[in-house]
Amino acid sequence: MPGGLQDAAPLKGSVEQELRIVLLGLDNAGKTTLLKCLASEEVSTITPTQGFNIKSVHSHGFKLNVWDIGGQLLAVLLEQLLSPVEQCLLAI
C-alpha cells in the first residue's frame, strides 16, 4: 500500500532535515495512537485528546514534528470555517 513512512525510508535524510506532519481526523480515528507508536510509547491507555499534542520524533534520518489535532478541536475549527451555505466538506 503506497503512502506512509515506509515510502520515506529510501530517502534517508540527515538529522537536520525536518518533516512537519499534521494528523487530522474524526474522534477515535487513531491519531494519538499513531503518534504514540511513532514515538515508541505505550498505547494501552489512551484518552481523548483535548486540544492537540505535539511531538518531535527521529525516524529514518528525519526529524518528524508531528501535530495531533483532537477531533473535537477539528470539528470546532471546521464549523468556524464553513459558511452557513456550505453543507459538505470533502477531505481528500
Phi, psi and chi 1 to 4 in degrees:
 res  aa     phi    psi   chi1   chi2   chi3   chi4
   1 MET       -  124.3  174.2 -175.9  -70.7      -
   2 PRO   -71.3  155.2   21.5  -27.6      -      -
   3 GLY   102.3  160.0      -      -      -      -
   4 GLY    97.1 -179.0      -      -      -      -
   5 LEU   -68.8  -26.3  -70.6  177.5      -      -
   6 GLN   -63.0  -28.2   65.8  -86.3   16.0      -
   7 ASP   -73.1  -25.0  -69.5  -19.4      -      -
   8 ALA   -80.7  -17.3      -      -      -      -
   9 ALA   -56.1  -44.4      -      -      -      -
  10 PRO   -64.7  -19.3  -19.6   28.9      -      -
  11 LEU   -69.7  -35.6  -60.4  176.0      -      -
  12 LYS    40.7   77.9  -74.1  -71.0 -174.1 -170.4
  13 GLY   -81.4  179.0      -      -      -      -
  14 SER   -93.8  166.9   66.9      -      -      -
  15 VAL   -60.4  -27.0  175.4      -      -      -
  16 GLU   -72.3  -22.2  -68.5   77.4   34.3      -
  17 GLN   -74.7  131.9  -71.0 -178.7  -57.9      -
  18 GLU  -118.0  143.4  -68.1 -173.4   23.9      -
  19 LEU  -119.6  133.1  -65.7  175.3      -      -
  20 ARG  -102.5  125.3  -66.4 -177.0 -154.4  138.9
  21 ILE  -124.8  132.0  -59.2  170.2      -      -
  22 VAL  -115.1  123.6  177.8      -      -      -
  23 LEU   -96.0  116.5  -58.1  175.4      -      -
  24 LEU  -121.4  147.0  -61.8  173.1      -      -
  25 GLY   171.2  171.9      -      -      -      -
  26 LEU   -71.8  170.0  -60.6  175.3      -      -
  27 ASP   -55.4  142.5  -71.2  -17.6      -      -
  28 ASN    59.6   28.0  -64.7  -45.8      -      -
  29 ALA   -83.6  -17.6      -      -      -      -
  30 GLY   106.4   14.4      -      -      -      -
  31 LYS   -61.9  -48.9  -58.4  173.9  -62.7  -67.0
  32 THR   -67.6  -37.3  -58.0      -      -      -
  33 THR   -60.9  -44.4  -58.1      -      -      -
  34 LEU   -61.7  -44.8  176.2   59.6      -      -
  35 LEU   -60.7  -44.7  178.3   58.2      -      -
  36 LYS   -67.0  -36.0  -73.4 -175.7  171.2  -86.4
  37 CYS   -64.4  -42.7  -75.0      -      -      -
  38 LEU   -60.0  -35.7  -75.7  171.7      -      -
  39 ALA   -89.1    6.7      -      -      -      -
  40 SER    55.3   43.4  -60.7      -      -      -
  41 GLU  -106.3  162.2  -65.4  179.2    5.5      -
  42 GLU   -64.6  134.6  179.5   60.3   43.9      -
  43 VAL  -115.6   11.2  -64.2      -      -      -
  44 SER   -77.7  -23.6   63.4      -      -      -
  45 THR  -126.8   80.1   56.9      -      -      -
  46 ILE  -106.8  132.0  -65.7  178.2      -      -
  47 THR  -109.4  159.3   59.3      -      -      -
  48 PRO   -55.6  139.1  -26.1   35.0      -      -
  49 THR   -75.2  127.2  -58.5      -      -      -
  50 GLN   -99.6  107.5  -59.7  -63.0  -43.5      -
  51 GLY    86.3 -108.0      -      -      -      -
  52 PHE  -154.7  161.1   56.5   90.4      -      -
  53 ASN  -119.6  144.1  -64.9  -45.0      -      -
  54 ILE  -129.8  130.9  -56.8  171.3      -      -
  55 LYS  -138.6  146.1  -71.1 -164.8 -176.4  -67.5
  56 SER  -106.9  127.4  -69.6      -      -      -
  57 VAL  -130.5  138.8  178.9      -      -      -
  58 HIS   -98.1  125.1  -66.4  -84.0      -      -
  59 SER  -150.6  131.5  178.5      -      -      -
  60 HIS    52.5   37.1  -65.1   91.7      -      -
  61 GLY    80.6    8.0      -      -      -      -
  62 PHE  -115.7  150.6  -69.6   93.3      -      -
  63 LYS   -97.0  115.3  179.2 -178.9  178.3 -175.0
  64 LEU   -97.0  117.9  -52.6  176.2      -      -
  65 ASN   -98.5  105.1  -67.1  -47.9      -      -
  66 VAL  -108.2  126.8 -174.0      -      -      -
  67 TRP  -107.7  124.4  -71.4   58.9      -      -
  68 ASP  -106.8  105.8  165.8   19.4      -      -
  69 ILE   -93.0  120.2  -51.6  -64.5      -      -
  70 GLY   -59.9  145.4      -      -      -      -
  71 GLY   -58.5  -37.4      -      -      -      -
  72 GLN   -67.1  -42.4  -70.8  -65.2  -38.1      -
  73 LEU   -64.4  -40.2  179.2   59.6      -      -
  74 LEU   -60.1  -43.9  176.1   60.8      -      -
  75 ALA   -61.3  -41.9      -      -      -      -
  76 VAL   -65.1  -44.5  169.8      -      -      -
  77 LEU   -61.9  -44.3  -67.7  172.7      -      -
  78 LEU   -64.9  -39.0  -69.3  176.0      -      -
  79 GLU   -60.8  -38.3 -175.8  177.8  -54.5      -
  80 GLN   -73.3  -30.3  -68.4  176.0   -4.4      -
  81 LEU   -78.3  -34.8  -68.9  173.2      -      -
  82 LEU   -80.3  134.5  -63.6  175.4      -      -
  83 SER   -80.4  164.4   73.1      -      -      -
  84 PRO   -60.8  -21.1  -19.6   27.8      -      -
  85 VAL   -80.1  -32.2  178.5      -      -      -
  86 GLU   -73.9  134.0  -64.3  167.2  -41.9      -
  87 GLN  -116.4   -4.7  -56.2 -134.8  -10.2      -
  88 CYS  -149.0  141.1  178.2      -      -      -
  89 LEU  -123.2  121.2  173.2   67.4      -      -
  90 LEU  -107.2  114.4 -175.3   59.6      -      -
  91 ALA  -103.0  124.9      -      -      -      -
  92 ILE  -123.1      -  -60.4  174.0      -      -
